[in-house]
Amino acid sequence: MNAGDLKALTGIQRRTVEGGLLRSQDLGIQRIHEAERSEKIGMYVQYGYPWSDLSTRQRSSGEFENLRKPGWLPTAVVVNVLKREDKRHAIGVDQNDLVTFVDKGNEPVVRLPRNFTGKDWKPKKMYPVEVIDGQHRLWAFDRKELKGNFELPVVAFHGLDISWQAYLFWTINISPKRINASLAYDLYPLLRTEDWLEKAETAFVYRETRAQELVEALWSHPQSPWYHHINMLGEPKHEPMVTQAAWIRTLIATYVKSWESRRIPIGGLFGAKIGQQEDVLPWKRSQQAAFLIFVGQKILEAIESCREPWAEVLRRETSSKLDPAFGGPYSLLNTDQGIRGILHVTNDLCYVKADELKLQAFREIRDKQDASDETAVTRALLNLKKEKSLVPLKNFLEAVAKSLAKYDWRTSSEPSLSVDERTSKLVFRGSGGYKELRRQLLEQLSKERGAVGNSAEKVIKNLGYR
């Protein structure tokens, strides 16, 4: 039915703790209305996605006008139509305000109150319709900017008691298992023809989509150290792997981010202005994927050749397709925290040393750019390895990888750890663990002589870690 009409006829029984009412006596089933959420839905209805997710500054910039699209609310608002005898805190619907149903065979008719005048209508006592699910969608139509008619799918019950409403609310909102984030991200490739996925770096949807494409390349390219070693669908697996969703979040926080903050200018190598010229690297997607694969190759090579005690312990204890020190169940390099750590520090060091490393010299000749195109990524990898002007970059990354291999990458669950060692590893759990591992890795790198140590010291200073 018409969204404005339904909104005018509807009231909400909201749960509250005010007045100390016993929870069994609180007849409300709805959460507190979040005005911002309804405003965002209203913006979506009016302008579509991703315009509704842009900031006020981005909307007013004029840069994203072509992202406006029609919005659509495909899921039904679930309501209960009150009967004459229904009471809420001893109050019922006035006789003249009732919504009634007339059974005409296969086509039942909904009759609105005789005195109903549209969106500005008010009941004498109590609203004749109450929301079971969909209050934020319905209240989005309070936006004055929404003009014209908008039809909403509606599932309406008649005279449903509160206990049944609570059951339905639970079934719709709480009982279902939320969709796995990795599975949701796995749908992104099906949307790549959409122009909003190609918009500028300032839109978050760009960074999220670019990160997904890079993860797909790391998983699918045969030369990648993570070839088929990323859990793309978030499924339970016998062999531990970092999920696609975790990889995407990490890339957004590292290589694909726009900036650290205005006070701490360490941005993402693929998404921020770098160097003295303050330009964004003109690398195509295939080049970005090739760079990440190359970084991973150097780290894997360094781990495989290192004979540090921590690595030898992992090799004795476990086996895996990859070196257990790199891809085994007790290696931090095979965890969300470890991946975030190595991408953080390799991005940090290359970012502050961008001019000296001559990153602009890494150029592609052909127009093919997809990170998912194996041939394009292979060609970019070959160019990266053969280009003479990139020798300083290759030497720098090899030195970084060798230094990182000296770090003890064992997880807190590794059986041979002492009590003190296990306790020291527990700091990496939780969101604060990302920052702590980043700090420790930078401290490790700062011990090196030359370019690596100097760059790490610069990053530590910029991040305020000392």
N, C-alpha and C positions, 0 to 999 in steps of 0.2 A: 504494500500500500504506500501512499504518499508519505515520505519521511517526515515532512512538516506536520501533517495531520496526526501521525502516530506519536510524534513528540508532544503535541498539544494534549493528547489524551492520556499521557503516561506520567505516572508518579513512580518513585523508587522507595522501597523499604530498605534503608541502609543500616548495617550493623554499627553499633557504637558502644563505647565503654563509659560514656557519660552517664552520670546518675547511678552508677554501680549496679545496673540491671543484671540479674542472673543471666548467664549465657543461654540457658534453656528457655528464658522468657523473652529474649530479644527476637522479635519477629522479622528482623531485617536479614537479608541474605547477601546484599551487595556490599562491595568494598566502598571506601570513601571515594567520591568522584575526583579524579585527577583532571583538572581543567586543562593542563598542558597537553595531556594525552588526547582529549577530545579536540583541542585546537589543531593538533598535528593531523588527526584523522580528517578534520574538516578541510585542512590545507591539501591533504591528499585527494579528497573528493573533488576539490576545485581544480587542482593543478596536476594531480598524478604523482608518480614516483619517477625519478628521485628528487624532483623539485621540493617535495614536502620534507625531505631530510636536509636540505641546504640551510645554512645559517642565514640570519637576517642580512648580514653584510653581503653574502654571496647572491642572495635574491635581488638585492638592490644594485648589484654591480652591472647588471645588463649582460654579463658574460654567458649566462646560462638560460637565456630566454627560450632556446630551442629544446630545452628539457621539459617544457610544459606539455603535459599529456592528460587525457581524461582519466579520472579516477573511477573505481568501481568497487563496490562492497558486495562480494558474491555470497557471503555466508549470512544465514538468517538471524535476525534478532528474535529472541525467544521471549514471549510475554505471557502473562496470565490475565484474562479478562474476568473481572470480579462479578459475582452474582449479587442479587439484591440482599441476600442473607449474609454475605461475607462481611466480616468485621476485622478491622485492624485497630487494636487498642480502643475497642468499643465504638469505633466510628465506621460507618458504611457509606456506600455511594448513594447519592440522592437519586430518587426514582427517575427524575428527568435527565440524569446524566449517565444512565446505564448504556453500555454497548450490548446489543442483543444479537442473537443468531436465529434465523428463520430457516428451517429445513425445507428445501424445495427439491427433494429427490437427490439427484446427483450433484446439484449445485446449491449448496447452502449459501445464504446471503447474510452478510454482516451489516447490521444497521447501527449507524452512529447516532448519538443523541440528537433529538429534534432541534435543539437549540445550538448545535455545533456550528461554529463560525470559522473554523480553520485554525491557523497557527497561533492566534492570539486568544483562543478560547480558554476559559478558566471554569473549573467545576465549582459547585456551591459548597461542597464539603470535601469530598475525597475523589481523587482521579480514578476513573473506571478501569484503567489498565495499569498493571505493574510489570516492571522488567525483571525477567529471570536472568537473561544473559544478553549483553549488548548495550549497556548503559553508555559507554564511552562513544560508541558509534552513533547512538541516537542523539546524544547531547552535542555531537559535532554540528548538528544542524541548527544550533543556536547562533552560528556565525552569520552575521548580517551580510557578509560578502557572498554567501551562497544564494544565488538567484535561481528562479525557475523551479520546476518539479523534479524530484528525485525519487524513484521507486525503490523501496527496500523489500527484500524477501522477508517474510514474517512467519514464524511458527507460533500459533496462538492456542493456549489451553483455556478452558472455560471452567471457572470455579475450582481451581487447583489449590489444595491446602498448602500451608507453609512448609510442612515436612516434605512433601513431594517436590516443592520448588527448591528446597535445600538440596535434595537428592539430585535433581537435574543440574543445579549449579555445580555441584561436586563432580558429576559425571562429565560435564562439558569442560570445566576449567581446571580441575585438580587431578582427577584420575588418569587422564590420558598421559602417556609418556611423550615428552617433548621430542621433536625430530632431532636426530643426531646432527650436530653442526657440520661434521665432515661430509655427511650425505647431502646436506643442503648446499654446501660449497661445491660439491661435485656436479650440481646442476648448472653452474655458471657457464661452462663451455657451450651449453645449448642456447645461451643468450648473447653470444658474442657478436651477432649481427646487429644488435641493438645499439643505436648511436650513443645512448647515455653511458655505455660502458667505455667509450673512447674519449670521454670528456677530460678536461684538464686535471692536473694533479691535486688541485685545491678541493675537489670533490672526493669525499671519503670513498664513495662507491668505486671510483677509479682505482684507488690504492688497493681496495679489497679484491677487485677483479684482476688487477695486474698480479697481485700476490698469488691468487689461485692459479693463474696461468704459469707462473714461475715454478710453483710447487709441482704442477703437472709435468713440467719439463724435467725437474729433478728426479721425479719418479719414473718417467718413461724413457729418458735418453740412456742408451746403453753405456755411455762413457761416464755417467754420473755415479759417484760413490754411493748414492742413495737409490740406485736403480732397483725398482720394485721393493724398496725398503722404506716405504712410507705407507701408513695405514690410511688409504684414500677414503674409505667409507666408514671409518670409525668402528669397525667390527672387532669383536674379541678375537685375538689371535694367540696361538701358542708361542710364536716368536715375537718378542716385544718390538714394537715400532712406534715412532711418534706419529700422531694422527695428522691428517691433512689440515684440520682446523687449527691445531697448535702451530703448525708450520706457517699458516696464513697469518695468524696473530703475531708470530715472531717477525715475519717479513715486514708487516705493517709497522711494527715497533722499531725496526732497524733500517734495512735498505730502502724501503718504499715510503718511509715517513717523510713529511715535508720539513719539519724542524724539531729540535729538542725543546726549545723554548726561546723566547726573544733574548733571554739573559744568558742562555747556554747554547751557543750557535754550533751544535753538532747535529747535522741533519742526516737524512738518508741519501746514500750515494745515487739512488735511482729517482729520488723525488724532491731534492732540495738544491738550491743554488750552492755551488762549490767554488773554491779557489778565489784568486784575486779578481778574476773577471766576473765572479758571481753569476755564472750561467749554469743552467741545468744540463747535465751531460746529455748529449744528443744520441745516446745509445738506443738502438732498437731493441725490441723485446728479445730477439734471438741473441743479441749481445749480452743483455742482462742475464739471461739464462746461462750463457756460456761462461760468464764471469763467475757466477755462483758455483757452477760445476767445477771450474778450474780451482777455485778456493777450496772446495771439498776434496778435490783430488790431491792437492798439496797437503792438506791435513791428514788424509788417509795414508798417503805415502810416509809422512813423518811418523805417524802412529805405528805403522807396520815395521818401520826400520828402527824404532826406538827400543831400547832394552832397559827402560826404567823399571824399578821394582814393582810399581803398581801395575804396569802392563803385563809383566811376566806372571804375576799372581793371577790375573784374569785369564790369561791363556792356559794356565794349568787347571783352573777351576771349571771353565765352561768351554763350549764349542758353539760356533755359529757360522753361517755362510760367510760373513765378513769377519775380519780379525776381532776376536772377543773384546779387545781393548777399544775398538771403535764401535762395533754394532752388537756387542753381547748384552746380556740381561743386567749386568752389574756395572756397565759403563755409563757415566753421565752423558757421554757423547751420543747415547742412544735414548735420551730423555728430552722432554720439553725444555727443561732448564739448561741442559747442555747445548742444544741447538740454539737457543736464545743467546747463550754465552758466546759461542764462536761467531755467530752472525753479528752480535753487538760489537765485539772487539775488532773484527776484521773490517766492518763498516767504519767504526770510529777511526781506526788508524789510517785507512785509505782516504777518509774524508779530510782529515787535517793535513794530509800529505799529498793531496790531489795534484797540485801544481808540479811538484818534484817528480811524481810518478808518471806524469804526462798521460793522464787518463784520456785526454781528448784525442790522443793518437790512435786509440782503438777505434777504427772506422770500418764500416761495412760498405761494400761497393754496390751490391745488388739491392733491389727494393724489397725483397722478401724479408719479413720481420717477425713472423709469429714465433713465440717461444715454444709452441706445440709442434712446430715444423722441425722434424729431426734433421733434415738436410741443412736447413738454415742455421740451426744451432751447431751442427758439426762443422760447417764452414766458418762460423764465428770462432769456435774453439781453435781451429787450425790457424786462423789469422792471429788470434791472441798469442799462440805459442810461437809463431814464426816472425811476427813483426819485430824488427830489430829495435825500434824506438821504445818498445815495451819491455825490454830486458830489465830495466830498473824495477818495474812493477813485479815481474816474475821473481826476481831475486828477493825482493822485499817480502812477498807472500810466502816464499819458501822459508825465509828466516823467521817469519811470524809463526808458521806452522811448526817448525822445529822447537821454538820456544814453548808453544802451547803443549807440545808432546811431553814436556818435562813436568807439567802440572799433574797432580794425582787426580785422575778422572773417575775414581771408584765411587759408587753410590753408597748411601748410608746403610743399605741392606747387604753389602758385600760381606760374606761370612768371616773373612780373616781380619777385619778391622778390630782394633782395640776399642775399649769403651770410650777413651778420649777421642780417638779418630772418628768413631761413629757419631759422637756428640758434635764434633766440629762440622760434620757433613749435614747434620740435621738443619743447619741454618738455611739450606737451599730450598727447604719446603715452603710452600705458600708463595704469594705474590712478591713478598720481600726478598725471596731467594734469588730472583732475577738480578736485582741490583747488587746483592752481595757477591754472586758469582762473577758478574761483570767487573766488580771492583777487584776481586782476587786475581782474575785473569790479567787485568791491566797491571797489577802489582808484579805479577810474574813476568810480563813482557818488559816492564820498566827496568828489570835487572840486566837486560841485554845491552851490549854496547852498540854504538852506532845509531842508524836510522830507526830501528825498531824501538830501542829503549828511549830515544829522544821523543819519538812520536807518542809512545805510551805515556810519558811524563806530561806531554802537552794535553793529552786527553784527560788525564787524571786532574790536572789543574783546571781545565775547562769545566769538568763535571763537579768540581768542588769536593773530591774524594779525600783531599788532604787539607 
